Amino acid sequence: MESIKEIYRIGCGPSSSHTMGPQNAAEQFLQRHPNAEKYEVILMGSLAATGEGHLTGVAIESVFQGKKMDLIWKPEKFLKRHSNAMCFKAFSASGNLVEEWTVYSIGGGAIVDDSSVLSTKKVYKLSTMDEIIAWCKVNEKQLWEYVELMEGEEIWSFLDEVWSVMRSAIKRGVNKEGELPGGLKLSRKSHLYHLKAKTYGGPMRKRTMLYSYALAVSEENAGGGVIVTAPTCGASGVLPAVLFYHKKFYKFSKMDVLKALATAGLIGNLVKTNASISGAEVGCQGEVGTACAMASAAATQLHGGTVYQIEYSAEMGLEHHLGLTCDPVLGLVQIPCIERNVFAAARALNHNTYALLSDGRHRISFDQVTETMMKTGLDLSYSYKETSIGGLASLKGFGYR
């Protein structure tokens, strides 16, 4: 498996697959051909279908600023390898094709082409949860200790930066009001929820605060703010909300939070390696479902759970999102995406409690549910995978009720 640094990418929203990935690909292509006379970029499949709402064109055009570049949208054309496909072409002054490069944005900001994965080297020797748990049992280690062993001690400075960006996104988000960009005219809610939370007491105060934190990051993402993919932009509100909640109400140390981030990153890494975190490929179960699994595992670790209880909690996070479609209205990560982040954060707390009440033994393993999620995603109709033509996205006449 790759480094968990590939799961936690710091950047601007609203979409890791539709903005971060294409921008990364455009930068790499321009570096190879900085002096071409003309460029052509063809966006295909889901990347083209919801690219306008996700600012895909804006991200690519920012790279080719000052260059001659034609941007072509082909939402009806799907390539076999992945539905988020794009083709870059560079032409000489005489009009000859210098290079044609087909590349795929596979989720979380990562890109691949038809020959290789364009990312960091593999750093993890084990690539399934069962293998890692067996290693932990033999060596009497925790999941975060396995991460530290594979990544090196420098992983803690990286996770410190990740946590800093997550906290900043929450603090900015809960203090902002106004309308989110796009045609939905959706108002930010985090600030109002945060104000109301302060008037409550007991469990109601805690739960409403959790909602406000998840809303804050999701709204920052939807507004193009700086966030951390966890594992994607569209699901970026779940894990920060759960961690910030625990830091505030249970007074865990920063190092405790960083260890939880390490474990959560390992969970996301396992899903990315053995299935997919791309909404365009497997639906929202791969995004919010994975985020919930990551947050569930992190919360259980913070509360002193064993590796078996942590695995159980993560398994529930993924299992109970199986079949969740990716159907963004108008191609925006606003409806239903923002609310899904909120309720996934709340579910993570439930999974944590349920797992801690058990001894960690259960019938369906994390590896099995990961495999099932991938099969389920592949079986979903393409209209329910970030094309914005099925599910909630196909409804008409949106308005407040």
VOGU-3710 file (C-alpha; in Angstrom, 3 decimals, decimal comma):
1> mesikeiyri> 0,000/0,000/0,000  0,964/3,621/-0,469  1,627/6,106/2,284  -1,360/7,475/4,176  -0,160/10,835/2,881  -2,053/9,872/-0,275  -5,266/9,644/1,781  -4,777/12,984/3,511  -4,250/15,583/0,771  -4,401/19,254/1,663
11> gcgpssshtm> -6,009/21,465/-0,942  -9,032/23,439/-2,067  -12,484/21,941/-2,587  -14,985/21,135/-3,786  -13,838/17,772/-5,198  -10,657/15,736/-4,936  -11,542/13,687/-8,014  -12,943/16,559/-10,078  -10,643/19,440/-9,114  -7,495/18,173/-7,376
21> gpqnaaeqfl> -6,974/15,197/-9,709  -7,517/17,042/-13,009  -5,393/19,972/-11,849  -2,596/17,575/-10,916  -2,823/15,883/-14,330  -2,829/19,221/-16,152  0,268/20,360/-14,266  2,139/17,161/-15,122  1,210/17,396/-18,809  2,199/21,052/-19,034
31> qrhpnaekye> 5,557/20,283/-17,416  6,211/17,731/-20,153  5,230/20,137/-22,936  5,728/23,702/-21,692  6,346/25,112/-25,174  3,574/23,479/-27,198  1,705/25,775/-29,568  -1,736/24,508/-28,563  -3,359/22,134/-26,088  -6,601/20,206/-26,090
41> vilmgslaat> -8,241/18,639/-23,045  -11,190/16,259/-23,388  -13,206/15,491/-20,260  -15,224/12,272/-20,361  -17,829/10,330/-18,391  -18,608/11,376/-14,825  -15,782/13,881/-14,916  -17,601/15,762/-17,648  -21,128/15,109/-16,350  -20,604/16,909/-13,033
51> geghltgvai> -17,413/18,778/-13,836  -19,024/22,180/-14,148  -20,452/22,063/-10,624  -17,159/20,719/-9,293  -15,122/23,468/-11,013  -13,147/20,982/-13,124  -12,829/23,388/-16,010  -11,730/26,195/-13,718  -9,019/23,982/-12,193  -7,612/22,965/-15,590
61> esvfqgkkmd> -7,830/26,439/-17,102  -5,886/27,852/-14,157  -2,970/25,592/-15,122  -3,020/26,537/-18,807  -3,516/30,237/-18,132  -1,927/32,264/-20,932  -1,771/29,208/-23,231  -3,966/28,233/-26,178  -6,176/25,489/-24,815  -9,484/23,999/-25,983
71> liwkpekflk> -11,619/22,286/-23,335  -14,064/19,698/-24,668  -16,829/18,029/-22,603  -18,028/14,510/-23,480  -20,252/13,260/-20,617  -21,675/10,499/-22,809  -18,281/8,848/-23,365  -17,176/6,358/-20,695  -13,835/4,554/-20,823  -13,477/1,055/-19,399
81> rhsnamcfka> -10,797/1,687/-16,810  -12,564/4,466/-14,904  -15,482/6,814/-15,456  -13,404/9,888/-14,520  -11,336/10,032/-17,695  -9,577/12,874/-19,508  -7,370/13,092/-22,539  -4,623/15,699/-22,912  -3,177/16,597/-26,318  -0,248/18,849/-27,196
91> fsasgnlvee> 0,302/20,227/-30,710  3,348/21,767/-32,378  3,410/25,053/-34,265  2,875/23,126/-37,508  -0,254/21,493/-36,092  1,259/18,045/-35,525  0,224/16,024/-32,475  3,183/15,890/-30,078  1,608/13,685/-27,405  -1,785/12,299/-26,463
101> wtvysiggga> -2,187/11,219/-22,834  -5,258/9,543/-21,334  -5,428/9,769/-17,563  -7,986/8,870/-14,905  -8,867/10,645/-11,661  -9,529/7,713/-9,333  -10,532/9,564/-6,164  -8,839/11,369/-3,311  -6,850/13,501/-5,764  -4,921/10,493/-7,124
111> ivddssvlst> -4,477/9,901/-10,842  -3,446/6,913/-12,958  -2,819/6,390/-16,655  -3,010/3,239/-18,757  0,486/2,096/-17,837  1,152/2,962/-14,217  -0,012/4,602/-11,010  1,262/8,153/-10,781  1,845/8,368/-7,065  4,286/7,613/-4,304
121> kkvyklstmd> 6,049/4,320/-3,759  4,538/1,480/-1,753  5,457/1,705/1,918  3,228/-0,920/3,566  4,188/-4,598/3,394  0,706/-5,801/4,393  -2,413/-4,844/2,473  -5,405/-6,428/4,262  -6,892/-5,814/7,683  -6,652/-9,502/8,605
131> eiiawckvne> -2,913/-9,492/7,904  -2,356/-6,325/9,885  -4,378/-7,528/12,877  -2,414/-10,785/12,863  0,798/-8,751/12,890  -0,484/-6,626/15,777  -1,362/-9,750/17,755  2,054/-11,370/17,281  3,955/-8,156/18,013  1,575/-6,853/20,696
141> kqlweyvelm> 1,222/-3,535/18,888  -1,583/-1,100/18,067  -2,636/-0,130/14,555  -1,061/3,306/14,887  2,231/1,657/15,844  2,171/-0,310/12,604  1,670/2,979/10,734  4,626/4,550/12,535  6,839/1,544/11,788  6,015/1,608/8,065
151> egeeiwsfld> 5,955/5,385/7,578  8,761/6,428/9,923  8,637/8,977/12,723  8,303/11,818/10,224  4,660/10,805/9,783  3,844/12,652/13,006  4,893/16,055/11,661  2,782/15,404/8,567  -0,258/14,408/10,639  0,288/17,465/12,830
161> evwsvmrsai> -0,128/19,637/9,740  -3,190/17,635/8,679  -4,786/18,154/12,082  -3,973/21,870/11,962  -5,719/22,272/8,596  -8,726/20,263/9,805  -9,073/22,438/12,912  -8,745/25,610/10,862  -11,488/24,477/8,474  -13,843/23,912/11,414
171> krgvnkegel> -13,019/27,230/13,047  -13,525/29,117/9,775  -16,680/27,234/8,898  -18,542/27,744/12,165  -18,033/31,496/11,859  -19,200/31,908/8,270  -22,671/32,665/6,989  -24,128/33,317/3,566  -24,881/31,405/0,403  -22,728/28,665/-1,062
181> pgglklsrks> -21,674/29,085/-4,710  -23,657/27,295/-7,398  -27,220/27,222/-8,619  -28,822/25,668/-5,530  -28,689/28,895/-3,501  -27,986/26,780/-0,424  -27,256/28,717/2,765  -24,506/27,775/5,193  -25,894/26,233/8,392  -22,859/25,589/10,571
191> hlyhlkakty> -22,819/28,972/12,287  -26,493/28,783/13,286  -26,158/25,194/14,504  -23,118/26,194/16,542  -24,996/29,088/18,134  -27,940/26,855/19,006  -25,632/24,210/20,455  -24,327/26,726/22,989  -27,851/27,163/24,368  -28,320/23,446/24,991
201> ggpmrkrtml> -26,973/21,230/27,747  -25,980/17,595/28,132  -26,140/15,126/25,203  -28,099/17,608/23,037  -25,260/20,133/23,261  -22,638/17,548/22,341  -24,545/16,133/19,392  -25,427/19,548/17,978  -21,795/20,639/18,280  -20,794/17,535/16,318
211> ysyalavsee> -23,272/18,506/13,603  -21,883/22,025/13,442  -18,311/20,743/13,051  -19,191/18,405/10,191  -21,227/21,143/8,522  -18,356/23,598/8,918  -15,831/21,513/6,996  -18,307/20,333/4,357  -19,433/23,898/3,724  -15,852/25,110/3,532
221> nagggvivta> -15,208/22,391/0,953  -18,321/23,282/-1,050  -17,187/26,911/-1,029  -13,739/26,047/-2,390  -11,942/26,470/0,928  -8,824/24,674/2,110  -9,589/21,242/3,573  -8,031/17,788/3,935  -9,288/14,845/1,918  -10,395/12,150/4,342
231> ptcgasgvlp> -10,488/10,231/2,110  -12,025/12,661/-0,432  -13,186/16,271/-0,543  -16,844/15,270/-0,679  -16,422/13,264/2,534  -13,977/15,629/4,224  -16,284/16,704/7,053  -16,727/13,364/8,829  -13,347/12,608/10,416  -12,436/16,190/11,460
241> avlfyhkkfy> -15,827/16,565/13,168  -15,408/13,357/15,170  -11,841/14,200/16,191  -12,616/17,829/17,103  -15,627/16,624/19,117  -13,430/14,279/21,143  -10,748/16,893/21,634  -13,285/19,393/22,974  -15,465/17,205/25,175  -13,017/14,530/26,318
251> kfskmdvlka> -9,831/16,627/26,426  -7,658/14,119/24,591  -4,077/15,235/23,972  -2,889/16,261/20,537  -0,774/13,122/20,334  -3,841/10,997/21,038  -5,579/12,695/18,117  -2,580/12,207/15,825  -2,501/8,498/16,684  -6,207/8,302/15,847
261> lataglignl> -5,471/10,056/12,545  -2,813/7,439/11,800  -5,258/4,592/12,399  -7,987/6,313/10,368  -5,533/6,819/7,516  -4,706/3,106/7,574  -8,417/2,272/7,282  -8,845/4,610/4,321  -5,725/3,185/2,738  -7,091/-0,362/2,967
271> vktnasisga> -10,325/0,634/1,245  -8,486/2,548/-1,467  -6,128/-0,394/-2,072  -8,678/-3,200/-2,059  -11,745/-1,388/-3,394  -12,248/2,288/-4,284  -12,825/5,687/-2,705  -14,164/7,168/-5,955  -17,826/8,172/-6,037  -17,731/7,975/-9,825
281> evgcqgevgt> -16,620/4,340/-9,630  -18,518/2,883/-6,661  -20,942/5,574/-5,482  -20,961/7,510/-2,230  -20,415/4,314/-0,232  -16,768/4,618/-1,266  -16,549/8,219/-0,071  -18,816/8,865/2,922  -18,850/5,137/3,760  -15,067/5,059/3,937
291> acamasaaat> -14,985/8,334/5,866  -17,403/6,871/8,412  -15,237/3,759/8,738  -12,175/5,950/9,314  -13,949/8,077/11,922  -15,460/5,033/13,640  -12,029/3,448/13,986  -10,488/6,694/15,243  -13,176/7,168/17,893  -12,876/3,586/19,118
301> qlhggtvyqi> -9,121/3,904/19,459  -9,499/7,158/21,402  -11,763/5,361/23,853  -9,236/2,610/24,463  -10,623/-0,013/22,113  -8,623/-3,096/21,206  -7,498/-3,687/17,622  -10,436/-6,104/17,296  -12,933/-3,500/18,481  -11,385/-0,898/16,187
311> eysaemgleh> -11,699/-3,290/13,232  -15,330/-4,011/14,185  -16,139/-0,309/14,406  -14,577/0,376/11,001  -16,419/-2,591/9,505  -19,742/-1,178/10,686  -18,892/2,219/9,280  -18,518/0,718/5,816  -21,187/-1,983/6,069  -23,994/0,378/6,985
321> hlgltcdpvl> -23,298/2,597/3,979  -23,337/-0,238/1,423  -25,255/0,709/-1,706  -25,152/4,463/-1,048  -25,394/6,203/-4,406  -23,542/9,289/-5,582  -26,289/11,602/-6,864  -25,224/15,238/-6,399  -27,882/17,751/-7,355  -26,654/20,007/-10,174
331> glvqipcier> -23,285/18,279/-9,866  -22,539/20,188/-6,662  -21,148/18,655/-3,444  -24,001/20,243/-1,481  -27,185/18,164/-1,728  -27,153/15,455/-0,410  -23,407/15,460/0,293  -23,210/17,947/3,173  -25,930/16,287/5,265  -24,406/12,874/4,583
341> nvfaaaraln> -21,176/14,060/6,208  -23,115/15,150/9,284  -24,956/11,880/9,768  -21,893/9,782/9,016  -20,118/11,588/11,857  -23,021/10,794/14,174  -23,009/7,168/13,044  -19,308/6,914/13,810  -20,061/7,666/17,478  -22,720/4,942/17,478
351> hntyallsdg> -20,327/2,426/15,949  -17,719/3,322/18,550  -20,134/2,704/21,426  -21,475/-0,519/19,945  -18,009/-1,919/19,288  -16,771/-1,068/22,788  -19,756/-2,892/24,322  -18,626/-6,040/22,498  -15,438/-8,055/22,742  -14,690/-7,235/19,109
361> rhrisfdqvt> -15,822/-10,575/17,704  -18,299/-10,474/14,809  -19,232/-12,470/11,705  -18,345/-10,176/8,774  -14,775/-8,917/8,610  -13,631/-5,502/7,442  -11,885/-7,134/4,474  -15,093/-8,918/3,474  -17,232/-5,787/3,604  -14,573/-3,885/1,638
371> etmmktgldl> -14,744/-6,513/-1,106  -18,542/-6,404/-1,006  -18,542/-2,625/-1,303  -16,467/-2,814/-4,467  -18,731/-5,448/-6,022  -21,809/-3,446/-5,079  -20,343/-0,297/-6,601  -19,514/-2,003/-9,871  -23,068/-3,368/-10,037  -24,630/0,078/-9,580
381> sysyketsig> -25,998/1,716/-12,697  -23,666/4,472/-13,943  -26,548/6,941/-13,472  -26,096/6,541/-9,703  -22,364/7,199/-9,736  -21,653/10,929/-9,979  -23,334/11,522/-13,320  -26,016/13,724/-11,765  -28,725/12,040/-13,878  -30,121/9,560/-11,343
391> glaslkgfgy> -31,380/9,395/-7,773  -31,926/12,689/-5,971  -30,168/14,548/-8,774  -32,977/13,641/-11,178  -35,689/15,304/-9,088  -37,199/18,580/-10,271  -38,553/21,642/-8,544  -36,183/22,069/-5,609  -37,235/24,474/-2,928  -37,652/24,834/0,819
401> r> -40,550/22,948/2,367
//
